[in-house]
Amino acid sequence: MGRRVLVIDDSDTLRRSVRAALAESMPEVELGEAASSRAGLERAGAEPWDAVLLDLSLPDRSGVETLRELRRARPALPVVVMSLHGESEYGDVVRAAGAAGYVAKGSAAGALVSALRSALGGAPAPDAPPPSAAVPARTALARELHDGLGQTLVAAKLDLQLATTAVDSAEAHERAVRALGLVDEALAVVRELMRRFPDEVAP
């Protein structure tokens, strides 16, 4: 019987790449998507899910706040948090808030699959009081780096990883072409950031 996993991430490109990675390694999983905290919480409450993949940075509410709300509403639902930040930065924070796992978005696709399999097969994370330290506020530039450049590069990396393991040469070529397009998007973001934040990005 298939398992149902909800992906809550505001990047269409990243969600598509996660879908492709899981389709290859976990074809039995049925994915649902939400592009905001509000939409994710609504879907989590209205439909049956076996796990959630949650972005730490969302446009309408932080991932930590969303995680706490998910734990209050669905305490038995395992949540794996995804972030561009390394686990040493936020791993303890999200686990204290009830996350079943943490995956850095720059990791290999196998790390995401492994964390999700562990969450689906393991016991739900225990309830815990919210941590005393809040997630630091991001500057406008940091937000742009995360939502624009970082997400695009992570998606390109996932496409390239899938291209190297594709058995069919046409599929490998398609994924490589898509990755090149994402690199072009990333370069466009860099140029835009240099225009908007000349003092911050100047050498």
C-alpha positions in Angstrom: 0.0 0.0 0.0 1.3 3.4 -1.0 2.3 6.1 1.6 1.2 9.7 1.3 3.7 12.5 1.9 2.9 16.2 1.9 5.7 18.5 0.7 5.4 22.1 2.1 7.9 24.3 0.2 7.3 27.7 -1.5 9.7 26.9 -4.4 7.9 25.3 -7.4 11.3 24.2 -8.7 12.4 22.6 -5.5 9.1 20.7 -5.1 9.5 19.4 -8.7 13.0 18.2 -8.0 11.9 16.5 -4.7 9.1 14.8 -6.6 11.5 13.5 -9.2 14.0 12.2 -6.6 11.3 10.4 -4.6 9.6 9.0 -7.8 12.9 7.3 -8.7 13.8 5.9 -5.2 10.3 5.6 -3.6 7.8 5.1 -6.4 5.2 3.8 -3.9 5.0 7.3 -2.3 2.1 9.6 -3.4 3.1 13.2 -3.0 1.0 16.2 -2.3 2.2 19.8 -2.4 1.6 23.1 -0.7 3.5 26.4 -1.4 2.9 28.1 2.0 2.5 27.4 5.7 -1.2 28.2 5.6 -1.9 25.9 2.6 0.2 23.2 4.1 -1.6 23.3 7.5 -4.9 23.2 5.7 -4.0 20.2 3.7 -2.4 18.4 6.6 -5.6 18.9 8.6 -8.0 17.9 5.8 -6.4 14.9 4.3 -4.7 11.7 5.5 -0.9 11.8 5.4 1.9 9.5 6.5 4.6 12.1 6.7 5.4 15.8 5.9 8.5 17.3 4.2 8.7 20.9 5.5 10.8 23.8 4.4 12.3 25.8 7.2 11.8 29.1 5.5 8.2 29.9 4.2 6.8 33.2 3.0 3.9 33.5 5.4 5.2 31.8 8.6 8.5 30.3 9.7 9.0 26.5 9.3 9.5 26.2 13.1 6.1 27.8 13.8 4.5 25.6 11.2 6.1 22.6 12.7 4.8 23.4 16.1 1.3 23.9 14.7 1.5 20.5 12.9 2.6 18.8 16.1 -0.4 20.4 18.0 -2.9 19.4 15.3 -1.4 16.1 14.2 0.9 14.8 17.0 1.4 11.4 15.4 2.4 12.8 12.0 6.2 12.6 11.4 7.7 15.8 10.0 11.1 16.0 8.3 12.5 19.5 8.0 14.4 20.6 4.9 16.7 23.7 4.9 19.6 25.2 3.1 21.2 25.6 6.5 23.4 22.9 7.9 22.0 20.6 10.6 24.5 22.1 13.1 22.6 25.5 12.8 19.0 24.4 13.2 18.9 20.7 13.8 18.5 20.9 17.6 15.9 23.7 17.3 13.6 21.7 15.0 14.0 18.5 16.9 13.1 20.3 20.1 10.0 21.5 18.3 9.1 17.9 17.4 10.7 17.2 14.0 11.4 13.5 13.2 14.4 14.4 11.0 16.4 17.2 9.4 17.9 17.3 5.9 20.2 20.0 4.5 19.0 20.8 1.0 22.5 20.7 -0.4 22.8 17.0 0.6 22.7 14.2 -1.9 19.2 13.1 -2.9 19.8 9.8 -1.0 19.9 11.8 2.3 16.4 13.0 1.7 15.1 9.5 0.8 16.9 8.1 3.9 15.4 10.7 6.2 11.9 10.1 4.8 12.1 6.4 5.0 13.3 6.7 8.6 10.3 9.0 9.4 7.8 6.7 7.7 9.2 3.6 9.5 9.9 5.0 12.9 8.0 6.2 15.9 6.6 9.7 15.8 8.7 12.4 17.4 7.7 13.2 21.0 6.0 16.4 21.9 8.4 19.0 23.3 8.2 22.5 24.6 9.2 25.2 22.2 12.9 26.2 22.4 13.8 29.4 24.2 15.8 30.8 21.3 13.9 32.0 18.3 15.3 31.5 14.7 17.3 34.7 13.9 15.6 37.2 11.6 17.1 37.3 8.0 18.1 40.3 6.2 16.6 41.1 2.8 19.7 39.9 1.1 19.8 36.6 3.0 16.2 36.0 2.2 16.9 36.5 -1.5 19.9 34.2 -1.4 17.8 31.5 0.2 14.6 31.8 -1.8 16.1 32.7 -5.1 19.6 31.5 -5.6 19.8 28.7 -3.0 16.6 26.9 -4.0 17.4 27.0 -7.7 20.9 25.6 -7.1 19.6 22.8 -4.9 17.0 21.9 -7.6 19.8 21.9 -10.3 21.9 19.6 -8.1 19.0 17.2 -7.7 18.4 17.1 -11.5 22.1 16.5 -12.1 22.2 13.7 -9.6 19.2 12.0 -11.2 20.8 12.5 -14.7 23.8 10.5 -13.6 21.8 7.6 -12.4 19.2 7.6 -15.2 19.2 4.3 -17.2 17.6 5.9 -20.3 19.9 8.3 -22.2 16.9 10.5 -23.3 15.9 10.9 -19.6 19.5 11.7 -18.6 19.7 14.3 -21.4 16.3 15.9 -20.4 17.4 16.2 -16.8 20.8 17.7 -17.8 19.1 20.2 -20.0 16.8 21.2 -17.2 19.7 21.5 -14.8 21.4 23.9 -17.3 18.3 26.0 -17.4 18.3 26.2 -13.6 21.9 27.3 -13.7 21.0 30.1 -16.1 18.2 31.1 -13.6 20.7 31.1 -10.8 23.1 33.4 -12.7 20.2 35.7 -13.4 19.5 35.8 -9.7 23.1 36.7 -9.0 23.0 39.5 -11.5 19.8 40.9 -9.9 21.3 40.7 -6.4 24.4 42.6 -7.6 22.1 45.3 -9.0 19.9 45.5 -5.9 22.5 45.1 -3.2 25.7 46.6 -4.7 27.3 47.5 -1.4 26.6 44.1 0.2 27.9 41.9 -2.7 30.8 44.1 -3.8 34.3 42.5 -3.5 
